[in-house]
């Protein structure tokens, strides 16, 4: 399930729109992905700091800043996957 949420999130990258000064997500698919992701976190990562941060940031998003939330949620799901599989990749900066 987690891997499917990550793949769906990555696929949503093609639906990102650009205004003059910001990127945003504006689709039913985005809302479905966010809802499913939060439900997953509440069921499988209940009480974790990541889950609480996701929920807090979700409460504060608006359409104008939801791209940052999209990146945050996708990154959080990937971090959970890596942790569960004990695969912490080295990221070169």
N, C-alpha and C positions, 0 to 999 in steps of 0.2 A: 504494500500500500504506500509506504513512504517513497519508494522509488517511482511509483506512478505519479505521486504528487509533484515530485521534482521534475519529472519529464513534462508534465502538464505545465508547470511553472515556466520551464525553459521554452516551451512552445509558445507561451503567451508573449514572449519577447517580440514576436512578429506582429503583435497587435498593439504595441506601444505607439502612441501618437506623439507628435511634437508640435507644440505651439511656438510662439515667437521666442519664449524664454524658458520653457520647461517641457519635460516629458511627462506623460500621464497615461494611465490605462483606463479605457472606457468601454467595457464590454460585459456582457452577461458571463462570459467565460471567466473573466477576471474575478467577478463576485463569487461564482461557483467555486473556483479554485481557492480563494481566500476562506470561504466558509468550510470547505472540506478540510483544508489545512488546519484551521483552528479546531475543528472537531477532532481531527487526528491528535493534535497536541493535547487537547483536554482529556482524551481517552488514554493515550500512551505515554504522555510526558506530564501527567497531572502534577501540579504544584511546583514544577521546575521553574527556574528563573527565566528560561527562554520562553516558556509558555506565558508567563505573566508579562514579560516584555512585549511579546507579540500582541496580546490582548490589549495592553495599555496603549501601544502605538496605533492599533486598529481603531480604538475609540477616538483617537485624535486626528485621523486622516480625513482629508477632503479630496475631491477629485483633482485639485490643483497640486497636491503633494503626494499622491498615492504611488508614484513611481519609486520614490525612496522606500516606501513601505514594501512594494513589490520586491525590490532588491534585498531588503532586510529579511523578509519572510523566506524568500528562496535561499538566501545564504544560511538562515537558521536551519531550514530543512536539510540542507547539504551538510551542515556541521553535525546534526544529529545522526545522519546516515554514516558519516565518517567515524563518529564516536562509537556507534553501535557495532560497526564492523572493525573497529580498532584500526582504522586506516586514517591516519592523520598525515595528509600529504604535505610535502615541503613546498611552499609557495615562494618562488623567486620574485623579488621586487625589482 
